Amino acid sequence: MEAADSAIITFQARSDASSENANTPIGHWRKTTIGYTGPIDEHLVLHSNGTVENWTATAYERREPVTGHWSVEGKTLTLSFGGNDRSSPFTFYQGQLVFPNIPNRRGFWEKIE
């Protein structure tokens, strides 16, 4: 009976740690959309020091990264590029970053390892 109890505690500890790691927006995220000329991959890299990089790539070209700063307040993610701020609600769903988390405008970003 003691072994069963400690297995439950161990499982809960692992679950808590993985949910904390899964709920941080830090990392390299990619969103793919289908445009007129084909797939477009948008990359968003949120660094732990508060800087952000953003660029797009297609089969034909890769744009230069734009750099800026990011911050989170509650469930709102703010991206700042050259004085232009974009703030939108965000959440996580099945390991994906949902940004913006606005009905009919949701973007699903997968984490790049």
C-alpha positions as CSV (number, residue, x, y, z in Angstrom):
1,M,0.0,0.0,0.0
2,E,2.9,2.4,0.7
3,A,4.3,1.7,-2.8
4,A,1.0,2.7,-4.4
5,D,0.9,5.9,-2.4
6,S,4.5,6.9,-3.3
7,A,3.7,6.2,-7.0
8,I,0.8,8.6,-6.9
9,I,3.0,11.3,-5.3
10,T,5.8,10.8,-7.9
11,F,3.3,11.0,-10.7
12,Q,1.8,14.2,-9.4
13,A,5.2,15.8,-9.0
14,R,6.1,14.9,-12.6
15,S,2.8,16.3,-13.8
16,D,3.3,19.6,-12.0
17,A,6.8,20.1,-13.4
18,S,5.7,19.3,-17.0
19,S,2.7,21.6,-16.8
20,E,4.9,24.5,-15.6
21,N,7.4,23.9,-18.5
22,A,4.5,23.5,-21.0
23,N,3.0,26.9,-20.0
24,T,6.0,29.1,-20.7
25,P,6.0,30.9,-24.0
26,I,9.8,30.9,-24.1
27,G,11.1,29.0,-27.1
28,H,11.1,28.7,-30.9
29,W,7.5,28.6,-32.3
30,R,6.3,28.0,-35.9
31,K,2.9,28.6,-37.5
32,T,2.1,27.4,-41.0
33,T,-0.6,29.0,-43.1
34,I,-1.5,28.4,-46.7
35,G,-1.1,31.5,-48.9
36,Y,-1.9,32.1,-52.6
37,T,1.6,30.9,-53.6
38,G,1.7,28.0,-51.1
39,P,2.7,27.3,-47.5
40,I,4.1,30.2,-45.4
41,D,6.0,29.4,-42.2
42,E,6.1,32.2,-39.6
43,H,8.7,31.8,-36.9
44,L,8.6,33.4,-33.5
45,V,11.5,33.0,-31.1
46,L,10.9,34.2,-27.6
47,H,14.1,34.4,-25.7
48,S,14.3,34.2,-21.9
49,N,15.9,37.7,-21.8
50,G,12.8,39.3,-23.2
51,T,14.0,39.7,-26.8
52,V,12.0,38.3,-29.7
53,E,12.8,37.4,-33.3
54,N,10.1,37.0,-36.0
55,W,10.4,36.0,-39.7
56,T,8.6,34.2,-42.5
57,A,9.8,31.5,-44.9
58,T,8.3,30.0,-48.1
59,A,9.6,27.6,-50.6
60,Y,10.9,30.6,-52.5
61,E,12.3,33.0,-49.9
62,R,13.2,33.5,-46.3
63,R,12.8,37.0,-45.0
64,E,15.3,38.6,-42.6
65,P,14.4,38.3,-38.9
66,V,12.9,41.3,-37.2
67,T,13.9,41.8,-33.6
68,G,12.1,43.3,-30.7
69,H,11.0,42.7,-27.2
70,W,8.2,40.6,-25.7
71,S,6.4,40.5,-22.3
72,V,3.5,38.7,-20.6
73,E,1.0,40.1,-18.2
74,G,-1.5,37.6,-17.1
75,K,-2.7,35.8,-20.2
76,T,-1.7,38.7,-22.6
77,L,1.4,38.4,-24.7
78,T,2.8,41.7,-26.0
79,L,5.2,41.8,-29.0
80,S,7.1,45.1,-29.6
81,F,8.8,45.7,-32.9
82,G,10.3,49.1,-33.5
83,G,7.7,50.9,-31.4
84,N,4.7,49.0,-32.7
85,D,3.1,46.9,-30.0
86,R,0.8,44.0,-30.6
87,S,-1.0,42.7,-27.5
88,S,-3.3,39.7,-27.7
89,P,-4.5,37.0,-25.3
90,F,-2.7,33.7,-25.5
91,T,-3.0,30.2,-24.1
92,F,-1.7,26.7,-24.6
93,Y,-3.6,23.8,-26.2
94,Q,-2.1,20.3,-26.5
95,G,1.5,21.6,-26.4
96,Q,0.8,24.4,-28.9
97,L,0.9,28.1,-28.3
98,V,-2.4,29.7,-29.3
99,F,-1.7,33.3,-30.2
100,P,-3.8,35.3,-30.7
101,N,-6.4,33.4,-28.7
102,I,-9.3,35.3,-30.3
103,P,-12.3,33.4,-31.9
104,N,-12.0,33.2,-35.7
105,R,-8.4,34.6,-35.5
106,R,-6.6,31.9,-33.5
107,G,-3.1,31.1,-34.6
108,F,-1.7,27.7,-33.5
109,W,2.1,27.7,-33.1
110,E,4.0,24.4,-32.7
111,K,7.2,24.4,-30.7
112,I,10.4,23.7,-32.6
113,E,12.9,21.6,-30.6
